[in-house]
Amino acid sequence: MASRKDFMETLYRESSGRIFDFLYKYTGNPETASDLMQDTFLNFFKKYSNSDLNKEQALKLLYTIARNRSINYAKKFSTVKESGTDDMGTYREEGQSFERKTELSDLESRLMDCLDDLEEGERYALVLKNIEKYTLADIADIMGISIATASRLVVKATGKLLEIAKNKQILPME
């Protein structure tokens, strides 16, 4: 049992940052993302602490639980997202000039606004594919859809995101 406890502790230590980032990209609020992350891990530990999952299986389940928790949260508190301070600065790479950091922060903020204009499933698919670097098979598994549907969702969402960015003049018009 001690080795299973070590596995769970290691899983939390190594994965909590990724799950937090995923939830933060969805909620835009660090406090909410932190609460949802803790709830995700608590739910996972309650249900799967005695199961014989490997790290990759556990991570997929964590993303699935996080996605479901954030959907439930959004339904429960269907209000406008708070746009507070950006506490994600601690996760950014050091050594960039102040001007570059400001430029990237502004671009990230404007692109996050574009993500907000996508439907929920499209937003999740893009975040999992482009930010979390999951394969289409993994995305399908996490979202509970077929691989073909995941592929269509990513393609459709990418096209919509590009169109939204062009309309908001983030990307140059063709």
Salt bridges, closest charged atoms under 4 A:
GLU9 OE2 - LYS5 NZ 3.80
GLU14 OE1 - LYS55 NZ 2.66
ASP39 OD2 - ARG69 NE 3.27
ASP86 OD2 - ARG92 NH2 3.03
GLU103 OE2 - ARG100 NH1 2.67
ASP106 OD2 - ARG110 NE 3.45
GLU108 OE1 - ARG92 NH2 2.18
ASP116 OD1 - LYS81 NZ 2.77
ASP117 OD2 - LYS168 NZ 2.97
GLU119 OE2 - LYS160 NZ 3.70
GLU122 OE2 - LYS156 NZ 3.64
GLU122 OE1 - LYS160 NZ 3.08
GLU132 OE1 - ARG18 NE 3.82
ASP138 OD1 - LYS60 NZ 2.76
ASP141 OD2 - LYS60 NZ 3.97
GLU174 OE2 - LYS166 NZ 2.58
